[in-house]
Amino acid sequence: MTSAETAINLVGLEKSFGSTKAVAHLDLEIKAGEFFSMLGPSGSGKTTVLRLIAGFENPTAGRIELFGKDVTSAAPFDRDVNTVFQDYALFPHMTVVQNVEYGLRVRGVSKSERRSRAIEALATVRLAGFEDRKPSQLSGGQRQRVALARAIVVKPKVLLLDEPLGALDLKLREQMQVELKALQRALGITFIFVTHDQEEALSLSDRVAVFNAGGIEQLGTPRELYESPASPFVAGFVGTSNIFDESDAKRILGVDHAVSFRPERVRMSATQIAKDEIKLQGTVAEVIYVGVSNRVICDVAGKPVTALHGNDDGPIPERGSEIVLSLKKSDLVKLG
């Protein structure tokens, strides 16, 4: 297997539920060994695509290939993939090691082999010594790791993760993000991760597909999506952006097309404006403390503009005060 090999190839994939088209003619290649995220709001089609890859749904049209093999009509158990769900789906009456062994047991693996492989998988997710506990005796993060161990013990070529961190609190979710990325690197298998959390997708992924209305709005690396959003939807959904339609951009910024720019690109209380900068005068409408910085929302000619003010950047602007902002023309991202 090489890193250039295609793990998943979706060709003209469509899925309709009655008159509702959940997935609209999707073409997508996911490489072997890639941590690939499908990001989007509820109803955007990302989870449906995951279920189609897993075999839990049948496509209305199109083809699904797994490492070059057409699996469009194959049953879920005939696809070399495994799925981790948000609710973990652990068997409460079984011990941790019995839960992890389950997939091997239904595949007819001998008792001694499945026990040794289960213990190895638990060690991989840092749960050695937890073999005889029941799921009810574990924390949320530990149950999540049991679900991961159960998924990887059968050595799938592709691991599908359906918002697996959604039920965890913020600190535990951040911890599990680090562990999940480390696990994927150690295993070297393809992870396909579904989430509506843009920060999660950006921090974990090699590439991200941003879904909207049943299709992919933009596909790229996290840096590409953040720094060069292709549409107002992506600019607004991935991180925080100041988005100007063509009319406002021409009226306020002096450019003749829709643009976006990030709050961290805005310079505040500018005293000198360089030739390559745009000067904006406005009034501070709101100041929001967000820990590492302050989000300053300004009214500029009737248009809200958000800037960031660091805690060490001097006095924080007061609500209602006049303010001068500036940004480089090169920081304007043209939107299609």
Salt bridges, closest charged atoms under 4 A:
GLU14 OE1 - LYS21 NZ 3.64
GLU14 OE2 - HIS25 ND1 3.27
GLU29 OE1 - LYS31 NZ 3.42
GLU34 OE2 - ARG207 NE 2.47
GLU57 OE1 - LYS15 NZ 3.97
GLU57 OE2 - ARG51 NE 3.50
GLU65 OE2 - ARG63 NE 2.75
GLU101 OE2 - ARG115 NE 2.55
GLU113 OE2 - ARG117 NH1 3.20
GLU163 OE1 - HIS196 ND1 2.67
GLU179 OE2 - ARG126 NH2 2.19
GLU179 OE1 - ARG145 NH1 3.09
ASP197 OD2 - ARG173 NE 3.99
ASP206 OD1 - LYS181 NZ 3.56
GLU227 OE2 - ARG223 NH1 3.16
ASP248 OD1 - ARG251 NH2 2.95
ASP248 OD2 - LYS303 NZ 3.91
GLU277 OE1 - ARG267 NH2 2.86
ASP331 OD1 - ARG265 NE 3.94
